[in-house]
Amino acid sequence: MAKQRTKNTHAGSSSNGEPVYLNVGFLRRPHGVRGEIMLEIQTEHTEIFLPGSQFYLGEKYISYTVASSRRHQKGILLSFEGIQDRDKVGEFRNTHVYAKTSELPVLSEGEFYDYEIIGLEIIEEKTGKTLGHLNEIVKTGANDVYVVKSDDGKEVLLPAIPDVVLDIDLAEGRMSVFLLDGLIA
């Protein structure tokens, strides 16, 4: 089964169709008086928010470097280099935080970012029949659910579990799946 590490929210795209930026967080409110701000995490991997890491804020993707980061409640308190007061960091309230896909950590073999598998052709292993293309990934908490849309607009919901997702071949643009009883009416 493929593991996805980042939500498939993206902005901008490169010439090969791959997004240039991925949304990894959302800045909420300033915290304290020394320039910290609460980050709502929108990625499974908080290790990317280390001091010295570079992120891009807002729709203009303005580059900022993390000066400090620490867990706080359900988020992370961040401060940025060159910003040491509450009022200045408060200007970033309600701003999306992006990472460049080219700067994301390399994943282990068999792991994929969501944006890499969206659009893959979904093939039923037993019959070789095309079910459609992966249109969306729904995060449920227990496991992801892949929304597969056929050419005629029908949707199939597939749990992203090893019993269902058999193989992902990015080079071929395909995902092989096994349909458990009851998945298709």
N, C-alpha and C positions, 0 to 999 in steps of 0.2 A: 504494500500500500504506500502511496505517496503521502508524505507529510508536507503540509503547507506551513510556511513560517510567517507570512505576512498577509494581511488582508489584501484583497485585490482591488483596492481603491487606488487609482492612479491618475496622474495628470501629465500631459505632454506625451509625446511618443517619438520614438526614433524612426529612422528610415526603414528599419526592418519590422516595424509594427510593435516592437517591445516598448513598454512604457519607459520613459526616462526617469520619472519620479514615482515613488510609492508613498502613500500616506501612512505614516507610522505613529502619529499621535495628534492630539488636539490640545492646545494650551487653554487652560481655564482661567485661573485667577492668580494674582500675585500672592505671595506668602511671605510674611515678615517684611522687614524694611531694607534688606540687603540685596534685593534683585532676584530673588527666587520666584519661580512661577510653577504652578501645578500643571503637570502633563497628564492628560488622560491617555493611557496607553492603547494603541490600536495595532499592536503587533504582539506575537507570542514571545518574542525574544528581546527582553529588556537589556541584554548585554550590549546592545548597540548604542546605548545612551551613556557611554563612558566619557569622562573628561577628555577633551582633545578631539572628540568626534564632531564631524561637520554635518549640519542639517540645513534645510532650506525652508524658510517660513513664508507662508502666505502664497497667494496666486502669482506673485512676481518671483517666487523662489529665491528670496534674499538669503545669502549664506551667513550662518552664524556658527560659532564653535562653542561647544559645551565647556564651561569652566568647572562646574560641579554638578553632581547628580546623586540623589539619595532617595530610597523608597520612603513613601509617606502614604499611609492609608492604602487606597487602591490604585495609587498613581506613583509618579516620580516627581520630586521637586528638582527642577533644573535651574541653573544660572548660566548665562552666556558671557563669554569674554567681552570686556569693555562695558558691561552693564551692571552697575552696582546699586541701583536704587529702585524702589517700588514703583514710582511713577513711570520711569522709562520702560521697565519690563511689563508694566500694565498695558502699554500700547499693543502688546502681542495677545491680549485677551481675545479668546474666540478665534484663534488662528490655527490653521492646519500646519503640521510639521511633516516635512517630506524628507526622504532619503533618496539619493540617486541609486538606481538599480545597479550601476557599475561599482558602487561602493558598499553594497551589502555583503555580508559574510558568505563565503562559499559554503554550500550545503553538502552534507554527506551524500554518498551514492544512494540513489533511490528516493531522495528528498527533493521537492520542487516548491518553488514559490507559486502562489495562486495564479499570478499573471502568466506563468509559463504553461499552465495546463488549460486555462480558459480558451475555448475555441477548438480543442482537440476533437477529432472524430471519435465517436464511441462505437466500438464494435462488440457485438455479442459473440463471445468466444465459441460457443457450441455450434451456432448456425453460420457465423461469419457475416450476419446481417448488420447493417449500419443502423443504429438507433437514433442517431442525430449528432449534435455537437454539444460539448459542455458549454452551457450558457451562463451559469451562475454557480457560486459556492455559498451554501447557507451554513453558517456557524451555529450549531445547536448546543454546544457544551460537551455532550457525550462523544459525538463524532460529526464530522462535516457531512453535509448532504449535497450531492452533485445534482444540479438541475440540468437535464439533457433535453434539448429542444430539437424535434424532428423538422424536416423540411416542410411538412404540412402543419406545423405549429403545435403539435401535441407535445406535452411535457412528460418526462419520466423522472422520478426522484430516486436516486441511487445512494444508499449509504456508503460513505467512503471508508469501507472496512476491508481487510484483507480477503475475506471470503467473496467479496463482490469485485473489487478492483484487482485484477490479476497482473496487468502489465501496463506501463506507461512508456511510450516510445516517442520522445520529443522530435527526433530526427524524421520520423515518419508521420508525425502529427496525429498519433492514434493512442487510444486507451482501450485495452481489452478488458471486458467485464464478464462476470458470470451472473446471470439473473436468478436470484433466489425465488422460490415459489411465492407468488402473490405480489411481486414487484410491478408487473404489468398486468392490467386487467384485460 
